[in-house]
Amino acid sequence: MTQAPALVWFRRDLRLTDNVALTTAIHRCPSILPVFIWAPEEESPWAPGAASQWWLHHSLLALEDALARRGAKLIVRRGPAVEALLSIAAESGAEAVFCNRSYEPRSIERDRMLEGALEARGIAMTACAGDLLFDPGSIRNVSGKPFRVFTAFWKACLSAPSPAKPIPAPGKIACPLAFSGGPLASLAVADLELPPKVDWTSGMRQTWQPGEAGAVKQLRRFLDHALEGYSDDRNRPDHEGTSRLSPHLHFGEISARRIWHAVESRSARIPAGKDGPVGRSYLREIAWREFARHLLFHFPSMPHQPLQSEFRHFPWGRSRQKPKVWKRWTRGDTGYPLVDAGMRQLWHTGWMHNRVRMVVASFLVKHLLIDWRDGADWFWDTLVDADLANNAMGWQWSAGCGVDAAPYFRIFNPVLQGERFDPHGDYVRRWAPELAPLPAAWIHKPWKAPAAVLAEAGIEMGKTYPWPVVAHEEARKRALAAFAGIPRGTAGA
């Protein structure tokens, strides 16, 4: 065994528990050097957005602290990644680099180039499978092709061997802190200047605790208070019925298989419901995340091209061509309370309830006929859980142009969606407080409320709350006419 240290390159895996690359390096090498490299230009056009950069800043601080408590120091450098890794290897004498595999198109391309550059210098690169439950090549249909329908993919996951159990975090980490040339140079996390210069993040600070400890805390909250009722409450934005683990999963502060086994273990202690184990509906959502990653791996154009090619001819307008309605959508000023509440929740917390995400996305692409890619870009910049695979698949689903997408003729009525999933109006009251005095019967359609009801609530349509930017029935007819013009084929299948 060589006595040279190994570099452990942290990327979208900012945790110590169940970190396959970290554990493998510790087992194979006498010491390790944890490394993080900030190289957003190498991820362009999908470099982290503003909300994600805020989260990354705090997650790196948490990782730095967790490593320090185990005797290790996080080396922070700026990219390019190849130059940074080669430089650290030369300074430390490292002969190996370990990382967890990323399945995003730019990362795959970069890793291929990086492996060649390292090998040319006699440095071995080991990429471990540390992000997914199942390798993208392992879940295929009977024809050996990737699944394009989630239900079939989910059944295949359930039939596959159970994901391996998570690996405990290491205790003490052997990490050399001094070399012949002195300590290795490292930037402070603050030197990366990730948080916004104008601080608009107070809502996110109040809502989230980035880092592995925050992820574990959130998982425990979900298991203790929301898992048992998840199948009923997950569509209710007025309830705390979801896990809110998506940003922690995106930054790899907790692994999918740790969540999988924790949910299965807790479910085993709770009587099964009419649909089986109580955790099954939540594990299905974890598999939905998995499905998105598998699709991105097999169809790398998914973030910018519809997976159903017919939709390349759909007459969506771009946001720059419709600046007024686009601005009203981004600000939560559309005149539809559920849509506006969702967009305001997003701006304040960097997150939006999944049911509401579907409604606001459908509203943009079908009511306003604005291109789904513009919506995906907005979410990318404002979501703390902005994930390339999930974001692209979700927007294509809403637009009806992806695999296993919502039928093109399904156009969510934001009033009916509000009345069904926020029946008392509590979600709208929280995020659109100017409507709070309205009775539940009118809170999702204030423009239809009697004048006396509006007056008593202190609401003047067009002043204290806007008129709807578009009438639902007119928008629906216009969208259906546009969809009818698509060349027939697989569109809407």
KOLFI-454095 format. One record per residue (C-alpha): residue number from 1; x negated, y, z. Coordinates in steps of 0.1 Angstrom, whole numbers, plus 2048, in hexadecimal, padded with zeros to 3 digits. Each point is the difference from the previous one (the first is absolute). Layout:
residues N
DRENBA rovex  c1  c2  c3
DRENBA   NUM   X   Y   Z
...
This chain:
residues 493
DRENBA rovex  c1  c2  c3
DRENBA     1 800 800 800
DRENBA     2 7F3 822 7F6
DRENBA     3 7FB 819 81D
DRENBA     4 80B 81D 7EA
DRENBA     5 821 811 80A
DRENBA     6 81F 7FE 7EA
DRENBA     7 815 81D 7F6
DRENBA     8 825 7FD 807
DRENBA     9 812 818 7E9
DRENBA    10 821 80C 80F
DRENBA    11 819 80B 7E6
DRENBA    12 826 7FB 804
DRENBA    13 7FA 7E8 81E
DRENBA    14 7FA 818 81D
DRENBA    15 803 7E5 81C
DRENBA    16 7EB 7E8 814
DRENBA    17 81A 7E4 806
DRENBA    18 805 7E8 7E2
DRENBA    19 7E6 813 7EB
DRENBA    20 7F3 7E3 7EB
DRENBA    21 7E2 813 7F2
DRENBA    22 7F5 80C 822
DRENBA    23 803 7DD 810
DRENBA    24 7EF 7EF 7E3
DRENBA    25 7E3 818 801
DRENBA    26 7FC 7FC 826
DRENBA    27 7FF 7DA 7FC
DRENBA    28 7E7 800 7E4
DRENBA    29 7E9 81C 809
DRENBA    30 7EC 809 820
DRENBA    31 80E 824 800
DRENBA    32 817 816 7EC
DRENBA    33 803 825 7F7
DRENBA    34 824 80D 7FC
DRENBA    35 803 818 7E3
DRENBA    36 81B 817 7F2
DRENBA    37 7FB 812 7DF
DRENBA    38 817 81D 7F6
DRENBA    39 801 800 7DA
DRENBA    40 823 80C 7F5
DRENBA    41 7F4 807 7DD
DRENBA    42 7FC 7DB 7FB
DRENBA    43 825 7FA 807
DRENBA    44 80C 81C 7E9
DRENBA    45 81C 805 7F7
DRENBA    46 80B 7EE 81F
DRENBA    47 7E9 80F 81A
DRENBA    48 811 803 822
DRENBA    49 81A 81C 801
DRENBA    50 801 81B 81B
DRENBA    51 815 7ED 819
DRENBA    52 7EA 7E1 7FB
DRENBA    53 7E1 814 805
DRENBA    54 80D 80C 822
DRENBA    55 807 7DC 80A
DRENBA    56 7DE 7F4 7F4
DRENBA    57 7EE 81B 815
DRENBA    58 810 7F4 820
DRENBA    59 7FE 7DB 7F7
DRENBA    60 7DA 804 7FA
DRENBA    61 7FC 811 822
DRENBA    62 813 7E2 810
DRENBA    63 7EA 7E7 7EE
DRENBA    64 7E0 813 809
DRENBA    65 80A 7FF 825
DRENBA    66 809 7DB 7FF
DRENBA    67 7DF 7F7 7F0
DRENBA    68 7ED 816 819
DRENBA    69 810 7ED 81D
DRENBA    70 7F1 7E1 7F2
DRENBA    71 7DD 80E 7FB
DRENBA    72 803 809 7DB
DRENBA    73 7FE 821 7ED
DRENBA    74 815 808 7E1
DRENBA    75 7E9 80E 7E5
DRENBA    76 814 81A 7EC
DRENBA    77 7F4 80B 7DE
DRENBA    78 80E 811 7E0
DRENBA    79 801 7ED 7DF
DRENBA    80 7F9 7F6 7E6
DRENBA    81 804 7DE 811
DRENBA    82 7E4 7EF 7ED
DRENBA    83 7E7 81A 808
DRENBA    84 80B 802 825
DRENBA    85 7FE 7DB 805
DRENBA    86 7DF 7FC 7EE
DRENBA    87 7F2 81D 815
DRENBA    88 80B 7F1 821
DRENBA    89 7F3 7DE 7F6
DRENBA    90 7DE 80F 7F8
DRENBA    91 7FF 814 820
DRENBA    92 80A 7E2 816
DRENBA    93 7F1 7E3 7ED
DRENBA    94 823 7F0 7FC
DRENBA    95 802 7E4 7E8
DRENBA    96 825 7FA 7FF
DRENBA    97 820 813 7FD
DRENBA    98 822 7F3 80D
DRENBA    99 822 80F 7F8
DRENBA   100 824 7F6 7FE
DRENBA   101 80D 7FC 7DC
DRENBA   102 816 81C 7F2
DRENBA   103 818 7F7 7E4
DRENBA   104 806 823 7F3
DRENBA   105 7F5 806 7DC
DRENBA   106 7E5 81A 807
DRENBA   107 7F3 7EC 81D
DRENBA   108 7FD 7E1 7EC
DRENBA   109 7ED 813 7E5
DRENBA   110 7E9 811 81A
DRENBA   111 7F9 7DF 812
DRENBA   112 7F6 7EF 7E1
DRENBA   113 7E7 81B 7F7
DRENBA   114 7F4 802 824
DRENBA   115 7F9 7DB 803
DRENBA   116 7E9 802 7E1
DRENBA   117 7EE 81E 80D
DRENBA   118 7FA 7F0 822
DRENBA   119 7F5 7DE 7F2
DRENBA   120 7E7 813 7EA
DRENBA   121 7F0 80C 820
DRENBA   122 801 7DD 810
DRENBA   123 81E 809 816
DRENBA   124 81C 7E6 803
DRENBA   125 824 80D 800
DRENBA   126 81B 7EB 810
DRENBA   127 824 80A 7FB
DRENBA   128 818 7EF 818
DRENBA   129 826 7FB 7FD
DRENBA   130 80B 815 81D
DRENBA   131 81E 814 7F5
DRENBA   132 81B 7E8 7F3
DRENBA   133 812 7E1 80D
DRENBA   134 7FA 7EE 7DF
DRENBA   135 7E6 806 7E5
DRENBA   136 810 80E 7E0
DRENBA   137 7F6 7E2 7EC
DRENBA   138 80F 7E7 818
DRENBA   139 825 809 7FD
DRENBA   140 80C 7FA 7DD
DRENBA   141 81F 7F1 7EF
DRENBA   142 802 7DE 7F0
DRENBA   143 7F2 80D 7E0
DRENBA   144 7E1 80D 812
DRENBA   145 80A 824 7FB
DRENBA   146 805 81B 81B
DRENBA   147 824 804 80E
DRENBA   148 814 81D 7F3
DRENBA   149 81E 7F9 817
DRENBA   150 7FC 805 825
DRENBA   151 818 7E5 80C
DRENBA   152 7ED 7E5 7ED
DRENBA   153 7DF 80F 80D
DRENBA   154 80E 7FF 824
DRENBA   155 80A 7DC 7FD
DRENBA   156 7DD 7F7 7F3
DRENBA   157 7F1 812 81E
DRENBA   158 816 7EC 818
DRENBA   159 7F5 7E0 7EF
DRENBA   160 7DB 808 801
DRENBA   161 7EA 7F7 81E
DRENBA   162 805 818 81D
DRENBA   163 7E8 81D 800
DRENBA   164 7E1 7FA 816
DRENBA   165 802 80D 824
DRENBA   166 7F0 821 807
DRENBA   167 7DC 801 80C
DRENBA   168 7F9 811 822
DRENBA   169 7EC 820 801
DRENBA   170 7DB 7FC 807
DRENBA   171 7F4 808 823
DRENBA   172 7DD 80F 800
DRENBA   173 7F3 808 7DD
DRENBA   174 7DB 7FE 7F9
DRENBA   175 7F9 820 7EE
DRENBA   176 7DC 80F 7FC
DRENBA   177 801 825 809
DRENBA   178 7DC 808 7F7
DRENBA   179 7E8 7F8 7E3
DRENBA   180 7DD 807 7F7
DRENBA   181 80B 820 7F0
DRENBA   182 816 80A 81E
DRENBA   183 826 7FE 804
DRENBA   184 814 7FD 7E0
DRENBA   185 80F 821 7F4
DRENBA   186 825 802 804
DRENBA   187 81A 81B 7FB
DRENBA   188 819 807 81B
DRENBA   189 824 7F6 7F6
DRENBA   190 809 825 802
DRENBA   191 7E5 808 7E6
DRENBA   192 817 7EF 7E6
DRENBA   193 819 81C 804
DRENBA   194 81E 7E8 7FC
DRENBA   195 81B 813 814
DRENBA   196 811 81D 7ED
DRENBA   197 7F0 822 805
DRENBA   198 823 80F 808
DRENBA   199 80D 7EA 81C
DRENBA   200 823 7F4 7F7
DRENBA   201 7FB 7DE 812
DRENBA   202 810 807 822
DRENBA   203 81E 7E9 7F7
DRENBA   204 7E9 7E4 7F6
DRENBA   205 7EC 804 820
DRENBA   206 820 7FD 815
DRENBA   207 80B 7E2 7EC
DRENBA   208 7E2 7EA 7FB
DRENBA   209 7E1 7F1 811
DRENBA   210 7E8 7F7 7E4
DRENBA   211 7E7 7E4 807
DRENBA   212 800 7DB 80A
DRENBA   213 80D 807 823
DRENBA   214 81D 814 7F2
DRENBA   215 808 7E3 7E9
DRENBA   216 801 7E7 81C
DRENBA   217 815 817 815
DRENBA   218 819 804 7E3
DRENBA   219 801 7DB 7FA
DRENBA   220 808 7F9 824
DRENBA   221 81C 81B 800
DRENBA   222 80F 7EF 7E1
DRENBA   223 7FE 7DD 80F
DRENBA   224 80F 80B 821
DRENBA   225 81B 818 7F4
DRENBA   226 809 7FC 7DB
DRENBA   227 7F7 7DD 7F3
DRENBA   228 81F 7EF 80D
DRENBA   229 817 819 7EF
DRENBA   230 7EB 807 7E2
DRENBA   231 816 7EF 7E6
DRENBA   232 81D 816 80A
DRENBA   233 7EE 820 809
DRENBA   234 7E5 802 7E5
DRENBA   235 817 813 7E8
DRENBA   236 80C 819 81B
DRENBA   237 7EA 820 800
DRENBA   238 813 80C 81E
DRENBA   239 7F1 7E2 814
DRENBA   240 7DD 7F8 80A
DRENBA   241 804 7DE 7EF
DRENBA   242 7E1 7FD 7EA
DRENBA   243 7DC 7F7 809
DRENBA   244 7F0 821 7F5
DRENBA   245 7E0 7EB 7FA
DRENBA   246 7FC 80A 7DB
DRENBA   247 7E5 81B 805
DRENBA   248 7ED 7E9 818
DRENBA   249 802 7E4 7E6
DRENBA   250 7F5 818 7E4
DRENBA   251 7E0 80A 812
DRENBA   252 7FA 7DD 80B
DRENBA   253 802 809 825
DRENBA   254 813 7DF 804
DRENBA   255 801 7E2 7E9
DRENBA   256 81E 7F2 7EF
DRENBA   257 7F9 7DD 80E
DRENBA   258 7FD 80E 824
DRENBA   259 823 80E 7FB
DRENBA   260 80C 7E0 7F0
DRENBA   261 7F6 7EA 81C
DRENBA   262 80B 819 81B
DRENBA   263 823 801 7F1
DRENBA   264 802 7DA 7FC
DRENBA   265 7F4 7FB 824
DRENBA   266 81A 818 80E
DRENBA   267 81C 7F3 7EA
DRENBA   268 7FA 7DD 80D
DRENBA   269 80A 80C 823
DRENBA   270 821 810 7F3
DRENBA   271 81F 7EC 7F6
DRENBA   272 804 7FF 7DA
DRENBA   273 81B 814 7F0
DRENBA   274 818 7F7 7E4
DRENBA   275 7E5 806 7E6
DRENBA   276 7E5 7EC 812
DRENBA   277 7E2 80C 816
DRENBA   278 805 824 80B
DRENBA   279 7DE 80A 7F2
DRENBA   280 806 7F2 7DD
DRENBA   281 80F 820 7F2
DRENBA   282 7E2 814 80C
DRENBA   283 7E7 7E7 7F2
DRENBA   284 812 804 7DF
DRENBA   285 7F7 825 801
DRENBA   286 7DB 7F7 806
DRENBA   287 803 7E9 7E2
DRENBA   288 80E 81D 7EC
DRENBA   289 7E0 813 807
DRENBA   290 7ED 7E1 7F5
DRENBA   291 815 7FE 7E0
DRENBA   292 7F7 824 7F8
DRENBA   293 7DA 7F9 804
DRENBA   294 803 7E1 7EA
DRENBA   295 812 813 7E5
DRENBA   296 7E6 81C 801
DRENBA   297 7E4 7E6 7FD
DRENBA   298 811 7F0 7E1
DRENBA   299 80E 820 7F1
DRENBA   300 7E6 81C 808
DRENBA   301 813 819 7EA
DRENBA   302 81E 7FF 819
DRENBA   303 7F9 822 810
DRENBA   304 803 813 7DF
DRENBA   305 813 7EA 7E7
DRENBA   306 823 7F0 804
DRENBA   307 7FD 7DA 802
DRENBA   308 81E 7FE 7E9
DRENBA   309 7F2 80F 7E0
DRENBA   310 822 80C 7F4
DRENBA   311 800 81B 81A
DRENBA   312 7E3 811 7EF
DRENBA   313 81B 80F 7EA
DRENBA   314 816 80C 81C
DRENBA   315 806 826 7FF
DRENBA   316 7F4 809 823
DRENBA   317 7F6 824 804
DRENBA   318 7E0 80A 813
DRENBA   319 801 814 820
DRENBA   320 7EF 81D 7EF
DRENBA   321 81C 802 7E7
DRENBA   322 81A 801 81C
DRENBA   323 7EF 816 81A
DRENBA   324 81F 80C 812
DRENBA   325 811 7DE 806
DRENBA   326 7DE 7F0 807
DRENBA   327 7F8 81A 81B
DRENBA   328 822 7FA 810
DRENBA   329 7FA 7DB 801
DRENBA   330 7DD 803 810
DRENBA   331 80D 819 81A
DRENBA   332 81E 7EC 80A
DRENBA   333 817 81B 7F2
DRENBA   334 816 7EC 7E8
DRENBA   335 821 804 811
DRENBA   336 803 7DB 807
DRENBA   337 7FA 7FC 825
DRENBA   338 7F2 7DC 800
DRENBA   339 7E7 80A 7E4
DRENBA   340 7F6 820 812
DRENBA   341 7FC 7EF 822
DRENBA   342 7E9 7E7 7F0
DRENBA   343 7EA 819 7EF
DRENBA   344 7FE 815 81F
DRENBA   345 7F7 7E1 815
DRENBA   346 7E4 7F9 7E7
DRENBA   347 7F2 823 802
DRENBA   348 801 801 826
DRENBA   349 7F3 7DD 808
DRENBA   350 7EF 7F3 7E0
DRENBA   351 819 7E3 7FF
DRENBA   352 823 7F9 7F5
DRENBA   353 818 7E3 808
DRENBA   354 800 7E7 7E4
DRENBA   355 826 801 7F9
DRENBA   356 7FD 826 7FD
DRENBA   357 7E1 7FC 7E9
DRENBA   358 816 7EC 7E8
DRENBA   359 81B 81B 801
DRENBA   360 7E9 81E 7FA
DRENBA   361 7ED 7ED 7E5
DRENBA   362 820 7F7 7EE
DRENBA   363 80C 823 803
DRENBA   364 7E1 80E 7F0
DRENBA   365 7FF 7E8 7E3
DRENBA   366 825 7FB 7F9
DRENBA   367 812 81F 80D
DRENBA   368 7E5 819 7F5
DRENBA   369 7F0 7EA 7E4
DRENBA   370 7DD 809 80B
DRENBA   371 7E4 7E7 7F8
DRENBA   372 7FA 7E6 81B
DRENBA   373 7DB 807 7FE
DRENBA   374 804 823 80D
DRENBA   375 813 7F2 81E
DRENBA   376 7E5 7E7 805
DRENBA   377 7E6 81C 800
DRENBA   378 813 814 81A
DRENBA   379 803 7E1 817
DRENBA   380 7DB 7F9 7FA
DRENBA   381 7F7 822 80E
DRENBA   382 819 802 81C
DRENBA   383 803 7DD 80E
DRENBA   384 7E8 7F3 81B
DRENBA   385 807 7DD 7F3
DRENBA   386 7FA 80A 7DC
DRENBA   387 7F6 7DE 7F1
DRENBA   388 7F9 7FD 7DB
DRENBA   389 811 7DE 7FB
DRENBA   390 81F 807 816
DRENBA   391 804 823 7F3
DRENBA   392 7FF 7F6 7DC
DRENBA   393 816 7E2 804
DRENBA   394 819 813 815
DRENBA   395 804 81C 7E7
DRENBA   396 803 7E8 7E3
DRENBA   397 81A 7ED 813
DRENBA   398 814 820 806
DRENBA   399 7FD 80B 7DC
DRENBA   400 80A 7DD 7F3
DRENBA   401 7E1 7FD 7EB
DRENBA   402 7EC 7E7 815
DRENBA   403 801 7DB 805
DRENBA   404 81D 7F4 816
DRENBA   405 80C 824 7FF
DRENBA   406 821 80E 80B
DRENBA   407 817 7FE 7E2
DRENBA   408 7FF 820 7EC
DRENBA   409 825 805 804
DRENBA   410 7FD 800 826
DRENBA   411 801 824 809
DRENBA   412 801 807 825
DRENBA   413 81C 817 80B
DRENBA   414 7EE 814 81C
DRENBA   415 821 807 811
DRENBA   416 80A 7DC 802
DRENBA   417 7DD 7F5 80A
DRENBA   418 801 81A 81C
DRENBA   419 822 7F5 80C
DRENBA   420 7F6 7DB 800
DRENBA   421 7DE 802 80F
DRENBA   422 802 81F 816
DRENBA   423 825 7FD 809
DRENBA   424 7FF 818 81E
DRENBA   425 7E9 819 7EE
DRENBA   426 7E5 7FE 81B
DRENBA   427 7E3 7FD 7E6
DRENBA   428 80D 81F 7ED
DRENBA   429 805 813 820
DRENBA   430 7DC 7FA 80A
DRENBA   431 7F0 80A 7DF
DRENBA   432 819 819 7F3
DRENBA   433 80A 811 821
DRENBA   434 814 81C 7EF
DRENBA   435 81A 7E5 7F9
DRENBA   436 800 7F2 824
DRENBA   437 821 810 80B
DRENBA   438 813 7EF 7E4
DRENBA   439 816 7E2 808
DRENBA   440 7F5 7DF 7F3
DRENBA   441 81C 800 7E6
DRENBA   442 7F1 81D 7EE
DRENBA   443 7DB 800 808
DRENBA   444 7F6 7ED 7E0
DRENBA   445 816 815 7EA
DRENBA   446 802 823 810
DRENBA   447 80B 811 7DF
DRENBA   448 821 7EC 803
DRENBA   449 806 80A 824
DRENBA   450 81E 817 807
DRENBA   451 7F8 824 804
DRENBA   452 80A 800 824
DRENBA   453 7E9 7E3 808
DRENBA   454 7E3 812 7EF
DRENBA   455 808 820 813
DRENBA   456 801 7EF 821
DRENBA   457 7DE 7EF 7F9
DRENBA   458 7F1 822 7F5
DRENBA   459 7F9 7F4 7DE
DRENBA   460 803 815 7E0
DRENBA   461 7FA 7EB 7E1
DRENBA   462 7E6 810 7EA
DRENBA   463 7F1 813 81D
DRENBA   464 7FB 7EB 81F
DRENBA   465 800 7E0 7EB
DRENBA   466 7FE 7FD 7DA
DRENBA   467 81A 7F5 7E8
DRENBA   468 7F7 7DE 7EF
DRENBA   469 7E6 805 7E5
DRENBA   470 814 7E9 7E9
DRENBA   471 822 7F0 802
DRENBA   472 7FD 7DA 806
DRENBA   473 819 7F5 7E6
DRENBA   474 7F2 817 7E5
DRENBA   475 7DD 7F4 808
DRENBA   476 80A 7DC 800
DRENBA   477 810 803 7DD
DRENBA   478 7E2 812 7F3
DRENBA   479 7E8 7E6 80D
DRENBA   480 815 7E3 7F3
DRENBA   481 801 810 7DD
DRENBA   482 7DA 804 801
DRENBA   483 7FB 7DC 80B
DRENBA   484 818 7F4 7E5
DRENBA   485 7E8 80F 7E6
DRENBA   486 7E3 7E9 80A
DRENBA   487 7F8 7E5 7E6
DRENBA   488 810 7E0 80C
DRENBA   489 7E9 7E5 80E
DRENBA   490 7F5 7F9 823
DRENBA   491 80A 822 80D
DRENBA   492 816 7FD 81E
DRENBA   493 7FB 7DA 801
